[in-house]
Amino acid sequence: MRPDWLVVGISGTTNSGKTTLATLLRDRLTAEVGSVQVINQDNYFLPEDHPQHQHIDQLGHVNWDILTALDMDRMIRDVEAVLSQATASTNVLIIEGFLVFNHPLLVEVCSPKFHLHVPYEVAYARRRTRTYSPPDYSGYFETCVWPMYEKHFQEIKDRTDIRLLNGVLPPEKCLDYVCDILRQYM
């Protein structure tokens, strides 16, 4: 990691407020540091017809909730490209996504790390208000999204370097907490 880049990781379940927190954080930090950049993991989904995808036979649907559904090689190249930029001051790279801490390189490059959690009912209700492309199939949340989140959370839950955030709280409350932590790093 380069000393002129602070890399903040934000992960969490679907609809927990990851992108909202990343956007608010970018907006707040823009006036305080040299450069603030955000990389959103959602921008790295492979095309629906990609041969790498795993399918859920009972739903006839791609499993979008695993690392192999993403072009992680391209995402890592983009992270490395940002971090290779020569700068004269402290800069912040925010990496946000539902599996950021399940990828070995990303979990190591991020410090500090924040994980947003919301209960099943909240995630389900929020997800029903969003439009996905391709759209969720009936039963996808219950069959895939939540079980995959629980599986992936089990992989990281015992890490002492990941701070858990309550995604039910108002976004500004999470933002204030994150900014307090960041002051220790800057």
TORPA-4810 file (N, C-alpha, C, O; in nm, 3 decimals):
<nodes>
NODE_1_0.084_-0.118_0.000_0.000_0.000_0.000_0.088_0.125_0.000_0.192_0.129_0.066_M
NODE_2_0.047_0.224_-0.073_0.124_0.348_-0.082_0.086_0.441_0.032_-0.031_0.450_0.069_R
NODE_3_0.182_0.510_0.089_0.154_0.598_0.203_0.067_0.719_0.167_0.006_0.779_0.256_P
NODE_4_0.060_0.754_0.039_-0.021_0.870_0.001_-0.165_0.832_-0.032_-0.244_0.918_-0.070_D
NODE_5_-0.201_0.704_-0.018_-0.337_0.657_-0.043_-0.394_0.587_0.080_-0.333_0.494_0.133_W
NODE_6_-0.509_0.633_0.124_-0.585_0.563_0.227_-0.695_0.488_0.153_-0.773_0.547_0.079_L
NODE_7_-0.700_0.356_0.172_-0.797_0.273_0.101_-0.902_0.226_0.200_-0.874_0.147_0.291_V
NODE_8_-1.022_0.276_0.183_-1.135_0.246_0.272_-1.221_0.139_0.206_-1.264_0.155_0.091_V
NODE_9_-1.247_0.031_0.278_-1.333_-0.075_0.228_-1.469_-0.070_0.294_-1.481_-0.053_0.415_G
NODE_10_-1.574_-0.083_0.211_-1.711_-0.085_0.261_-1.780_-0.205_0.197_-1.796_-0.213_0.076_I
NODE_11_-1.822_-0.299_0.282_-1.895_-0.415_0.232_-2.027_-0.426_0.307_-2.058_-0.345_0.394_S
NODE_12_-2.103_-0.527_0.272_-2.228_-0.551_0.342_-2.327_-0.625_0.255_-2.303_-0.652_0.137_G
NODE_13_-2.439_-0.656_0.316_-2.544_-0.727_0.246_-2.611_-0.637_0.142_-2.591_-0.516_0.142_T
NODE_14_-2.689_-0.698_0.056_-2.766_-0.624_-0.042_-2.852_-0.517_0.027_-2.914_-0.544_0.131_T
NODE_15_-2.855_-0.400_-0.030_-2.941_-0.291_0.018_-2.914_-0.251_0.163_-3.006_-0.212_0.235_N
NODE_16_-2.788_-0.262_0.205_-2.754_-0.223_0.342_-2.708_-0.078_0.352_-2.692_-0.025_0.462_S
NODE_17_-2.685_-0.014_0.237_-2.642_0.126_0.237_-2.497_0.146_0.197_-2.440_0.252_0.224_G
NODE_18_-2.435_0.045_0.134_-2.294_0.055_0.095_-2.269_0.171_0.000_-2.182_0.254_0.025_K
NODE_19_-2.345_0.177_-0.106_-2.323_0.282_-0.207_-2.358_0.419_-0.150_-2.289_0.517_-0.178_T
NODE_20_-2.463_0.425_-0.072_-2.500_0.552_-0.008_-2.388_0.601_0.082_-2.351_0.718_0.076_T
NODE_21_-2.334_0.513_0.165_-2.224_0.550_0.254_-2.101_0.592_0.174_-2.037_0.692_0.207_L
NODE_22_-2.067_0.518_0.070_-1.951_0.552_-0.013_-1.968_0.689_-0.078_-1.873_0.767_-0.083_A
NODE_23_-2.087_0.717_-0.126_-2.114_0.846_-0.191_-2.107_0.961_-0.090_-2.046_1.064_-0.117_T
NODE_24_-2.170_0.942_0.026_-2.165_1.046_0.129_-2.022_1.070_0.176_-1.981_1.184_0.198_L
NODE_25_-1.946_0.962_0.191_-1.808_0.973_0.235_-1.724_1.047_0.131_-1.645_1.135_0.166_L
NODE_26_-1.742_1.011_0.004_-1.671_1.082_-0.103_-1.702_1.231_-0.098_-1.612_1.314_-0.105_R
NODE_27_-1.831_1.264_-0.086_-1.871_1.404_-0.086_-1.813_1.480_0.033_-1.771_1.595_0.019_D
NODE_28_-1.810_1.417_0.148_-1.757_1.485_0.267_-1.605_1.502_0.259_-1.553_1.606_0.297_R
NODE_29_-1.536_1.401_0.210_-1.389_1.404_0.209_-1.330_1.488_0.096_-1.214_1.528_0.102_L
NODE_30_-1.409_1.514_-0.008_-1.357_1.584_-0.126_-1.292_1.717_-0.089_-1.191_1.754_-0.149_T
NODE_31_-1.347_1.788_0.007_-1.291_1.918_0.045_-1.172_1.905_0.140_-1.101_2.002_0.165_A
NODE_32_-1.150_1.783_0.194_-1.048_1.766_0.298_-0.918_1.702_0.250_-0.814_1.719_0.313_E
NODE_33_-0.922_1.629_0.139_-0.802_1.558_0.093_-0.778_1.588_-0.055_-0.860_1.651_-0.121_V
NODE_34_-0.665_1.542_-0.104_-0.627_1.570_-0.242_-0.724_1.516_-0.345_-0.771_1.590_-0.431_G
NODE_35_-0.754_1.388_-0.335_-0.842_1.323_-0.432_-0.920_1.214_-0.361_-0.867_1.146_-0.273_S
NODE_36_-1.045_1.198_-0.398_-1.127_1.090_-0.346_-1.186_1.017_-0.465_-1.256_1.076_-0.548_V
NODE_37_-1.158_0.888_-0.474_-1.212_0.807_-0.582_-1.289_0.690_-0.524_-1.257_0.640_-0.416_Q
NODE_38_-1.391_0.646_-0.598_-1.475_0.536_-0.553_-1.475_0.428_-0.661_-1.492_0.457_-0.780_V
NODE_39_-1.455_0.305_-0.619_-1.471_0.190_-0.708_-1.585_0.107_-0.653_-1.580_0.060_-0.540_I
NODE_40_-1.690_0.090_-0.734_-1.809_0.015_-0.696_-1.803_-0.124_-0.757_-1.794_-0.138_-0.879_N
NODE_41_-1.807_-0.226_-0.675_-1.800_-0.364_-0.722_-1.914_-0.398_-0.818_-1.898_-0.481_-0.906_Q
NODE_42_-2.028_-0.335_-0.801_-2.142_-0.362_-0.890_-2.111_-0.331_-1.037_-2.180_-0.380_-1.126_D
NODE_43_-2.009_-0.251_-1.062_-1.972_-0.218_-1.200_-1.891_-0.328_-1.268_-1.850_-0.312_-1.383_N
NODE_44_-1.868_-0.439_-1.199_-1.781_-0.543_-1.252_-1.853_-0.675_-1.276_-1.788_-0.779_-1.292_Y
NODE_45_-1.985_-0.674_-1.278_-2.057_-0.797_-1.310_-2.026_-0.838_-1.454_-2.022_-0.754_-1.544_F
NODE_46_-2.006_-0.967_-1.473_-1.985_-1.020_-1.608_-2.116_-1.019_-1.685_-2.223_-1.020_-1.624_L
NODE_47_-2.111_-1.017_-1.818_-2.234_-1.022_-1.897_-2.313_-1.150_-1.864_-2.255_-1.252_-1.827_P
NODE_48_-2.442_-1.142_-1.878_-2.530_-1.253_-1.841_-2.494_-1.383_-1.912_-2.513_-1.491_-1.856_E
NODE_49_-2.444_-1.374_-2.035_-2.414_-1.495_-2.112_-2.269_-1.543_-2.095_-2.225_-1.631_-2.169_D
NODE_50_-2.196_-1.488_-1.999_-2.057_-1.527_-1.979_-2.048_-1.673_-1.934_-2.125_-1.715_-1.847_H
NODE_51_-1.956_-1.750_-1.991_-1.947_-1.893_-1.957_-1.900_-1.921_-1.814_-1.915_-2.032_-1.764_P
NODE_52_-1.844_-1.823_-1.749_-1.795_-1.841_-1.612_-1.908_-1.851_-1.509_-1.887_-1.899_-1.398_Q
NODE_53_-2.027_-1.805_-1.548_-2.138_-1.800_-1.451_-2.180_-1.938_-1.403_-2.178_-2.037_-1.476_H
NODE_54_-2.219_-1.940_-1.276_-2.284_-2.058_-1.218_-2.434_-2.033_-1.221_-2.480_-1.923_-1.193_Q
NODE_55_-2.509_-2.137_-1.256_-2.654_-2.123_-1.267_-2.723_-2.194_-1.152_-2.675_-2.295_-1.100_H
NODE_56_-2.836_-2.139_-1.114_-2.920_-2.200_-1.011_-3.029_-2.276_-1.087_-3.124_-2.216_-1.138_I
NODE_57_-3.014_-2.406_-1.094_-3.101_-2.487_-1.178_-3.248_-2.472_-1.144_-3.331_-2.457_-1.234_D
NODE_58_-3.284_-2.474_-1.015_-3.425_-2.468_-0.979_-3.490_-2.335_-1.014_-3.613_-2.327_-1.025_Q
NODE_59_-3.409_-2.230_-1.032_-3.463_-2.100_-1.069_-3.438_-2.066_-1.216_-3.499_-1.974_-1.270_L
NODE_60_-3.348_-2.141_-1.281_-3.312_-2.107_-1.418_-3.250_-1.968_-1.425_-3.277_-1.891_-1.517_G
NODE_61_-3.166_-1.937_-1.327_-3.115_-1.801_-1.311_-2.965_-1.807_-1.278_-2.919_-1.903_-1.215_H
NODE_62_-2.891_-1.707_-1.320_-2.750_-1.694_-1.286_-2.737_-1.661_-1.138_-2.818_-1.585_-1.084_V
NODE_63_-2.638_-1.717_-1.073_-2.607_-1.679_-0.935_-2.517_-1.555_-0.942_-2.398_-1.565_-0.969_N
NODE_64_-2.576_-1.440_-0.916_-2.504_-1.313_-0.921_-2.436_-1.281_-0.788_-2.370_-1.178_-0.776_W
NODE_65_-2.453_-1.366_-0.689_-2.409_-1.335_-0.553_-2.284_-1.410_-0.510_-2.270_-1.447_-0.394_D
NODE_66_-2.193_-1.434_-0.604_-2.066_-1.500_-0.578_-1.955_-1.428_-0.656_-1.982_-1.357_-0.753_I
NODE_67_-1.832_-1.447_-0.613_-1.720_-1.378_-0.677_-1.705_-1.412_-0.825_-1.663_-1.327_-0.903_L
NODE_68_-1.739_-1.535_-0.865_-1.722_-1.571_-1.006_-1.821_-1.502_-1.098_-1.808_-1.512_-1.220_T
NODE_69_-1.919_-1.432_-1.043_-2.011_-1.354_-1.125_-1.952_-1.218_-1.161_-2.011_-1.141_-1.236_A
NODE_70_-1.836_-1.191_-1.106_-1.772_-1.060_-1.123_-1.640_-1.074_-1.197_-1.572_-1.176_-1.188_L
NODE_71_-1.605_-0.970_-1.270_-1.474_-0.964_-1.335_-1.375_-0.905_-1.234_-1.339_-0.788_-1.241_D
NODE_72_-1.333_-0.989_-1.140_-1.246_-0.943_-1.033_-1.107_-0.907_-1.084_-1.041_-0.821_-1.026_M
NODE_73_-1.061_-0.971_-1.192_-0.931_-0.934_-1.248_-0.932_-0.789_-1.295_-0.837_-0.714_-1.270_D
NODE_74_-1.038_-0.749_-1.361_-1.050_-0.610_-1.408_-1.062_-0.514_-1.290_-1.003_-0.406_-1.291_R
NODE_75_-1.138_-0.554_-1.188_-1.152_-0.469_-1.071_-1.017_-0.448_-1.001_-0.984_-0.336_-0.963_M
NODE_76_-0.941_-0.554_-0.986_-0.808_-0.543_-0.924_-0.717_-0.454_-1.007_-0.643_-0.372_-0.953_I
NODE_77_-0.722_-0.469_-1.140_-0.641_-0.382_-1.226_-0.679_-0.236_-1.206_-0.593_-0.148_-1.203_R
NODE_78_-0.809_-0.210_-1.193_-0.855_-0.071_-1.172_-0.807_-0.018_-1.037_-0.765_0.098_-1.027_D
NODE_79_-0.815_-0.100_-0.933_-0.764_-0.059_-0.802_-0.615_-0.028_-0.812_-0.570_0.076_-0.763_V
NODE_80_-0.539_-0.116_-0.873_-0.394_-0.095_-0.887_-0.364_0.029_-0.969_-0.268_0.101_-0.939_E
NODE_81_-0.445_0.056_-1.072_-0.423_0.176_-1.153_-0.444_0.302_-1.071_-0.367_0.397_-1.084_A
NODE_82_-0.546_0.305_-0.989_-0.569_0.422_-0.903_-0.453_0.439_-0.806_-0.401_0.549_-0.790_V
NODE_83_-0.414_0.331_-0.741_-0.309_0.340_-0.641_-0.171_0.369_-0.699_-0.080_0.409_-0.626_L
NODE_84_-0.155_0.351_-0.830_-0.026_0.381_-0.893_-0.015_0.527_-0.934_0.092_0.571_-0.978_S
NODE_85_-0.122_0.603_-0.921_-0.118_0.744_-0.958_-0.028_0.820_-0.861_-0.046_0.811_-0.740_Q
NODE_86_0.067_0.892_-0.915_0.157_0.972_-0.832_0.082_1.093_-0.780_0.016_1.165_-0.856_A
NODE_87_0.093_1.116_-0.651_0.022_1.229_-0.591_0.113_1.300_-0.493_0.214_1.246_-0.448_T
NODE_88_0.075_1.421_-0.461_0.155_1.501_-0.369_0.093_1.512_-0.231_0.154_1.568_-0.140_A
NODE_89_-0.027_1.459_-0.213_-0.094_1.471_-0.084_-0.168_1.341_-0.053_-0.168_1.247_-0.132_S
NODE_90_-0.230_1.338_0.062_-0.308_1.220_0.100_-0.433_1.213_0.014_-0.502_1.313_-0.007_T
NODE_91_-0.462_1.094_-0.034_-0.578_1.070_-0.118_-0.653_0.950_-0.063_-0.598_0.869_0.011_N
NODE_92_-0.780_0.940_-0.100_-0.864_0.832_-0.049_-0.925_0.756_-0.165_-0.982_0.815_-0.257_V
NODE_93_-0.911_0.625_-0.159_-0.981_0.536_-0.251_-1.082_0.459_-0.168_-1.047_0.394_-0.070_L
NODE_94_-1.208_0.467_-0.208_-1.316_0.394_-0.141_-1.354_0.278_-0.231_-1.391_0.298_-0.347_I
NODE_95_-1.343_0.157_-0.179_-1.382_0.038_-0.253_-1.506_-0.018_-0.185_-1.501_-0.056_-0.068_I
NODE_96_-1.617_-0.022_-0.258_-1.740_-0.071_-0.196_-1.801_-0.182_-0.278_-1.797_-0.180_-0.401_E
NODE_97_-1.858_-0.278_-0.207_-1.925_-0.388_-0.274_-1.960_-0.499_-0.178_-1.912_-0.503_-0.065_G
NODE_98_-2.044_-0.588_-0.223_-2.097_-0.692_-0.135_-1.997_-0.802_-0.105_-2.017_-0.878_-0.010_F
NODE_99_-1.890_-0.814_-0.184_-1.789_-0.918_-0.161_-1.647_-0.863_-0.154_-1.551_-0.935_-0.183_L
NODE_100_-1.633_-0.739_-0.118_-1.500_-0.676_-0.114_-1.407_-0.752_-0.020_-1.291_-0.776_-0.053_V
NODE_101_-1.458_-0.790_0.098_-1.370_-0.854_0.196_-1.361_-1.005_0.178_-1.294_-1.073_0.256_F
NODE_102_-1.425_-1.058_0.076_-1.413_-1.200_0.044_-1.310_-1.225_-0.064_-1.284_-1.339_-0.101_N
NODE_103_-1.251_-1.119_-0.115_-1.145_-1.131_-0.214_-1.012_-1.109_-0.142_-0.996_-1.006_-0.075_H
NODE_104_-0.916_-1.201_-0.153_-0.793_-1.193_-0.072_-0.712_-1.066_-0.092_-0.656_-1.014_0.005_P
NODE_105_-0.703_-1.014_-0.212_-0.624_-0.892_-0.233_-0.697_-0.769_-0.178_-0.636_-0.684_-0.114_L
NODE_106_-0.827_-0.761_-0.205_-0.902_-0.643_-0.161_-0.909_-0.633_-0.009_-0.895_-0.524_0.046_L
NODE_107_-0.930_-0.745_0.057_-0.939_-0.739_0.203_-0.807_-0.693_0.264_-0.806_-0.631_0.370_V
NODE_108_-0.697_-0.722_0.200_-0.567_-0.681_0.252_-0.533_-0.536_0.219_-0.467_-0.469_0.298_E
NODE_109_-0.576_-0.487_0.104_-0.542_-0.351_0.064_-0.627_-0.247_0.139_-0.584_-0.132_0.155_V
NODE_110_-0.744_-0.286_0.184_-0.834_-0.193_0.253_-0.797_-0.180_0.400_-0.779_-0.280_0.471_C
NODE_111_-0.787_-0.057_0.444_-0.768_-0.028_0.586_-0.800_0.119_0.604_-0.724_0.205_0.559_S
NODE_112_-0.908_0.149_0.670_-0.996_0.068_0.750_-1.102_-0.006_0.667_-1.121_0.019_0.548_P
NODE_113_-1.172_-0.097_0.738_-1.274_-0.181_0.674_-1.404_-0.167_0.752_-1.405_-0.171_0.875_K
NODE_114_-1.515_-0.150_0.678_-1.648_-0.137_0.739_-1.744_-0.233_0.670_-1.742_-0.247_0.548_F
NODE_115_-1.827_-0.298_0.750_-1.926_-0.392_0.696_-2.064_-0.351_0.746_-2.089_-0.348_0.867_H
NODE_116_-2.153_-0.319_0.653_-2.290_-0.280_0.686_-2.379_-0.403_0.690_-2.377_-0.486_0.598_L
NODE_117_-2.455_-0.414_0.795_-2.549_-0.526_0.808_-2.689_-0.471_0.833_-2.707_-0.373_0.905_H
NODE_118_-2.786_-0.534_0.772_-2.927_-0.513_0.802_-2.991_-0.650_0.818_-2.944_-0.747_0.760_V
NODE_119_-3.098_-0.659_0.897_-3.166_-0.788_0.911_-3.230_-0.832_0.780_-3.254_-0.752_0.690_P
NODE_120_-3.257_-0.960_0.771_-3.320_-1.022_0.655_-3.442_-0.941_0.608_-3.454_-0.909_0.490_Y
NODE_121_-3.532_-0.910_0.700_-3.657_-0.843_0.664_-3.632_-0.707_0.602_-3.701_-0.668_0.507_E
NODE_122_-3.534_-0.634_0.653_-3.501_-0.502_0.599_-3.439_-0.516_0.461_-3.477_-0.444_0.368_V
NODE_123_-3.344_-0.608_0.446_-3.282_-0.629_0.315_-3.386_-0.670_0.212_-3.385_-0.621_0.099_A
NODE_124_-3.475_-0.759_0.251_-3.579_-0.807_0.158_-3.672_-0.692_0.118_-3.703_-0.675_0.000_Y
NODE_125_-3.717_-0.615_0.215_-3.809_-0.504_0.186_-3.742_-0.400_0.097_-3.803_-0.351_0.001_A
NODE_126_-3.618_-0.365_0.127_-3.548_-0.266_0.045_-3.524_-0.319_-0.097_-3.537_-0.245_-0.194_R
NODE_127_-3.489_-0.447_-0.108_-3.461_-0.504_-0.239_-3.584_-0.503_-0.327_-3.573_-0.485_-0.449_R
NODE_128_-3.701_-0.522_-0.269_-3.825_-0.523_-0.347_-3.855_-0.388_-0.409_-3.934_-0.380_-0.503_R
NODE_129_-3.794_-0.281_-0.359_-3.818_-0.147_-0.414_-3.722_-0.113_-0.528_-3.736_-0.008_-0.591_T
NODE_130_-3.625_-0.201_-0.556_-3.524_-0.172_-0.657_-3.548_-0.254_-0.783_-3.611_-0.359_-0.780_R
NODE_131_-3.496_-0.203_-0.892_-3.505_-0.272_-1.020_-3.366_-0.322_-1.058_-3.269_-0.247_-1.056_T
NODE_132_-3.359_-0.450_-1.091_-3.231_-0.511_-1.128_-3.235_-0.554_-1.274_-3.341_-0.588_-1.328_Y
NODE_133_-3.119_-0.552_-1.336_-3.107_-0.598_-1.473_-2.994_-0.701_-1.479_-2.878_-0.665_-1.460_S
NODE_134_-3.027_-0.827_-1.504_-3.161_-0.881_-1.526_-3.240_-0.882_-1.396_-3.183_-0.882_-1.287_P
NODE_135_-3.372_-0.882_-1.409_-3.456_-0.877_-1.289_-3.443_-1.002_-1.204_-3.413_-1.111_-1.252_P
NODE_136_-3.468_-0.983_-1.074_-3.471_-1.098_-0.983_-3.586_-1.189_-1.021_-3.696_-1.144_-1.053_D
NODE_137_-3.560_-1.319_-1.017_-3.666_-1.416_-1.035_-3.735_-1.437_-0.901_-3.675_-1.417_-0.795_Y
NODE_138_-3.859_-1.478_-0.905_-3.932_-1.509_-0.784_-3.855_-1.614_-0.704_-3.817_-1.718_-0.757_S
NODE_139_-3.831_-1.585_-0.578_-3.759_-1.678_-0.492_-3.608_-1.658_-0.492_-3.539_-1.724_-0.415_G
NODE_140_-3.555_-1.569_-0.575_-3.411_-1.551_-0.583_-3.352_-1.500_-0.451_-3.248_-1.549_-0.407_Y
NODE_141_-3.418_-1.404_-0.388_-3.366_-1.350_-0.263_-3.356_-1.460_-0.157_-3.252_-1.475_-0.092_F
NODE_142_-3.464_-1.536_-0.141_-3.468_-1.639_-0.037_-3.377_-1.757_-0.069_-3.317_-1.814_0.022_E
NODE_143_-3.366_-1.793_-0.196_-3.289_-1.909_-0.237_-3.141_-1.879_-0.253_-3.056_-1.966_-0.229_T
NODE_144_-3.109_-1.757_-0.293_-2.970_-1.727_-0.328_-2.912_-1.608_-0.253_-2.811_-1.622_-0.184_C
NODE_145_-2.975_-1.492_-0.265_-2.914_-1.370_-0.213_-2.882_-1.381_-0.064_-2.768_-1.362_-0.023_V
NODE_146_-2.983_-1.412_0.017_-2.959_-1.415_0.161_-2.870_-1.531_0.203_-2.777_-1.511_0.282_W
NODE_147_-2.893_-1.654_0.154_-2.802_-1.763_0.190_-2.657_-1.736_0.149_-2.564_-1.771_0.223_P
NODE_148_-2.636_-1.673_0.034_-2.499_-1.641_-0.008_-2.440_-1.533_0.082_-2.322_-1.539_0.117_M
NODE_149_-2.522_-1.435_0.121_-2.472_-1.333_0.214_-2.429_-1.398_0.345_-2.321_-1.370_0.396_Y
NODE_150_-2.513_-1.485_0.399_-2.478_-1.552_0.525_-2.350_-1.634_0.511_-2.266_-1.635_0.602_E
NODE_151_-2.335_-1.703_0.399_-2.215_-1.783_0.375_-2.091_-1.692_0.369_-1.990_-1.720_0.432_K
NODE_152_-2.101_-1.585_0.291_-1.987_-1.495_0.276_-1.956_-1.420_0.406_-1.840_-1.394_0.436_H
NODE_153_-2.059_-1.387_0.482_-2.036_-1.320_0.610_-1.963_-1.413_0.707_-1.877_-1.368_0.783_F
NODE_154_-1.996_-1.541_0.704_-1.927_-1.638_0.790_-1.777_-1.640_0.762_-1.697_-1.664_0.852_Q
NODE_155_-1.738_-1.615_0.638_-1.597_-1.616_0.600_-1.519_-1.499_0.660_-1.397_-1.507_0.675_E
NODE_156_-1.588_-1.389_0.694_-1.518_-1.269_0.740_-1.555_-1.227_0.881_-1.488_-1.140_0.938_I
NODE_157_-1.658_-1.285_0.940_-1.713_-1.233_1.066_-1.616_-1.234_1.184_-1.631_-1.154_1.276_K
NODE_158_-1.518_-1.321_1.182_-1.424_-1.328_1.294_-1.302_-1.238_1.276_-1.214_-1.236_1.362_D
NODE_159_-1.295_-1.165_1.168_-1.182_-1.074_1.147_-1.196_-0.956_1.243_-1.301_-0.891_1.249_R
NODE_160_-1.092_-0.928_1.316_-1.097_-0.819_1.412_-1.071_-0.682_1.346_-1.087_-0.579_1.410_T
NODE_161_-1.031_-0.683_1.220_-1.002_-0.556_1.151_-1.121_-0.502_1.073_-1.109_-0.400_1.005_D
NODE_162_-1.235_-0.569_1.082_-1.356_-0.522_1.014_-1.453_-0.469_1.118_-1.492_-0.540_1.211_I
NODE_163_-1.492_-0.344_1.101_-1.589_-0.282_1.192_-1.731_-0.302_1.137_-1.757_-0.273_1.020_R
NODE_164_-1.819_-0.352_1.220_-1.958_-0.374_1.180_-2.039_-0.248_1.202_-2.029_-0.182_1.306_L
NODE_165_-2.120_-0.215_1.102_-2.208_-0.099_1.110_-2.353_-0.144_1.097_-2.383_-0.239_1.025_L
NODE_166_-2.442_-0.076_1.166_-2.584_-0.105_1.160_-2.645_-0.027_1.043_-2.663_0.094_1.052_N
NODE_167_-2.675_-0.096_0.934_-2.729_-0.032_0.815_-2.873_0.016_0.828_-2.927_0.076_0.735_G
NODE_168_-2.936_-0.009_0.943_-3.071_0.041_0.967_-3.066_0.185_1.017_-3.163_0.259_1.004_V
NODE_169_-2.954_0.223_1.076_-2.939_0.359_1.125_-2.942_0.459_1.009_-2.915_0.420_0.895_L
NODE_170_-2.974_0.584_1.036_-2.969_0.684_0.929_-2.828_0.690_0.868_-2.729_0.681_0.940_P
NODE_171_-2.820_0.704_0.737_-2.688_0.705_0.670_-2.591_0.807_0.729_-2.471_0.780_0.735_P
NODE_172_-2.639_0.922_0.771_-2.551_1.025_0.825_-2.486_0.979_0.956_-2.374_1.019_0.986_E
NODE_173_-2.556_0.897_1.033_-2.499_0.845_1.158_-2.382_0.751_1.128_-2.278_0.757_1.193_K
NODE_174_-2.400_0.664_1.029_-2.290_0.576_0.987_-2.174_0.658_0.933_-2.058_0.629_0.961_C
NODE_175_-2.207_0.760_0.854_-2.104_0.846_0.796_-2.022_0.914_0.905_-1.899_0.917_0.897_L
NODE_176_-2.088_0.969_1.006_-2.016_1.036_1.115_-1.921_0.939_1.185_-1.808_0.975_1.216_D
NODE_177_-1.968_0.817_1.210_-1.883_0.717_1.274_-1.761_0.685_1.187_-1.648_0.682_1.236_Y
NODE_178_-1.784_0.662_1.059_-1.674_0.630_0.968_-1.574_0.745_0.963_-1.453_0.722_0.966_V
NODE_179_-1.622_0.867_0.956_-1.532_0.983_0.952_-1.451_0.994_1.081_-1.333_1.031_1.076_C
NODE_180_-1.511_0.963_1.195_-1.435_0.963_1.320_-1.321_0.862_1.315_-1.210_0.891_1.359_D
NODE_181_-1.348_0.745_1.260_-1.244_0.641_1.248_-1.135_0.687_1.151_-1.017_0.668_1.176_I
NODE_182_-1.177_0.747_1.039_-1.079_0.789_0.939_-0.981_0.893_0.991_-0.867_0.900_0.945_L
NODE_183_-1.025_0.973_1.086_-0.934_1.074_1.144_-0.812_1.008_1.207_-0.705_1.068_1.214_R
NODE_184_-0.828_0.885_1.253_-0.716_0.812_1.312_-0.613_0.771_1.206_-0.497_0.745_1.238_Q
NODE_185_-0.656_0.765_1.082_-0.570_0.718_0.972_-0.509_0.833_0.893_-0.413_0.812_0.817_Y
NODE_186_-0.562_0.951_0.908_-0.517_1.063_0.825_-0.432_1.162_0.904_-0.386_1.262_0.849_M
</nodes>
